Amino acid sequence: MPYRLGAIGVGGNSAGHLRRFLSMPEVDVVGLADPSDTSIANARSNVEGLDEVPVYADWRDLLAATDLELALVSTPHTLHYEHVIGALDAGLHVLCEKPLAHSPELAQEIADHAKALGRYVVVGFQRRFSPGYTYMRDRLRSSDMGDITHVQASQWQAWIGAARGKWRSTLALGGGGQLSDSGSHLMDMLLWTTGLRIVEVDARMRTYDLEVEVDGAAVLLFENGAIGTLSIIGTGHTFGERLAVVAGGGAIRADWASGGVEVIYEDDLEAKVTREVEGLSGGSNPDDHFLAVVSGAAANESSPEDSVHLLEVLAAIRQSSVSGQREVVRRT
């Protein structure tokens, strides 16, 4: 029998998820919950196959009226905790859009609650299933790369124009700005590919006319003594994202926008040779992975536990930008 899935939140970000789930013979989408009639109408207009799916203005009514096994949570960031906990309490496995929560404490509560109930929560960090970033992670974990010494991460996009006047630009619903939004993808990749933890940050941010951060820059100190920089630019004019890591045995950098990965090894340095990794193909997405995790075909590669340290780092960056000095990343 197909898994029965309900969607909590059907704004623009849910469309890709819903299309993929509707294409899976193993899944039936049996309910949509959103308080906005406009969002429901847009979802039905933009995603083929939703016309006959029952809708609910209140997500609690969806859980009460529909016999579900799976939930997709794609709502404003500060609502994730309530929706994920509610779905877990209803006995469901949950795919939640990033960030999992707007504080590390709430993310830890979700992780603990899911474990206690024996349910899976998968966080929608789609870059974890990108061939380029997956290759980068595998290379950095290999013995010939040696110890990581420096990390450089940067992302730029026209975030401010798209966010102004929307929920993403508010603390009440966004919980933060560009750093929590697209920037959390880059921070996740920085942590996931290197396998390192960050222990100190020194950061500055600009909000312009918004109440949340738009541009930000931080110097990072890692637990192994490596240093790094993070640059999040919400006033960019096009989209770009790059992550570069230098280690004792060479260097590797990935460009998310182009999907490419370049590698420099120690033997190539004198010849100044940069090799682009060819043949990268395949990859997956959080929706396919969620189904594989629930069915027992795969281990959870985007667990709620991983989000706790990410949110600890974001909290320290924000604190540093307020204090104007270096801040310790506090463990939850």
HELIX and SHEET records of a PDB file:
HELIX    1   1 GLY A   12  SER A   14  5                                   3    
HELIX    2   2 ALA A   15  LEU A   22  1                                   8    
HELIX    3   3 ASP A   37  ASN A   46  1                                  10    
HELIX    4   4 TRP A   59  ALA A   65  1                                   7    
HELIX    5   5 HIS A   77  LEU A   79  5                                   3    
HELIX    6   6 HIS A   80  ASP A   89  1                                  10    
HELIX    7   7 PRO A  104  LEU A  117  1                                  14    
HELIX    8   8 GLN A  126  PHE A  129  5                                   4    
HELIX    9   9 PRO A  131  LEU A  140  1                                  10    
HELIX   10  10 SER A  143  MET A  145  5                                   3    
HELIX   11  11 TRP A  159  ALA A  163  1                                   5    
HELIX   12  12 TRP A  167  SER A  169  5                                   3    
HELIX   13  13 LEU A  171  GLY A  174  1                                   4    
HELIX   14  14 SER A  182  THR A  194  1                                  13    
HELIX   15  15 GLU A  266  ASP A  268  5                                   3    
HELIX   16  16 PRO A  286  SER A  295  1                                  10    
HELIX   17  17 PRO A  304  SER A  323  1                                  20    
SHEET    1   A 6 VAL A  55  TYR A  56  0                                        
SHEET    2   A 6 VAL A  27  ALA A  33  1                                        
SHEET    3   A 6 TYR A   3  ILE A   8  1                                        
SHEET    4   A 6 LEU A  70  VAL A  73  1                                        
SHEET    5   A 6 HIS A  93  CYS A  96  1                                        
SHEET    6   A 6 VAL A 121  VAL A 123  1                                        
SHEET    1   B 9 ARG A 275  GLU A 276  0                                        
SHEET    2   B 9 GLY A 260  TYR A 265 -1                                        
SHEET    3   B 9 GLY A 250  ASP A 255 -1                                        
SHEET    4   B 9 GLY A 240  ALA A 247 -1                                        
SHEET    5   B 9 ILE A 148  TRP A 156 -1                                        
SHEET    6   B 9 ILE A 227  ILE A 233  1                                        
SHEET    7   B 9 ASP A 215  PHE A 222 -1                                        
SHEET    8   B 9 ILE A 198  ARG A 206 -1                                        
SHEET    9   B 9 GLU A 327  VAL A 328 -1                                        
END                                                                             
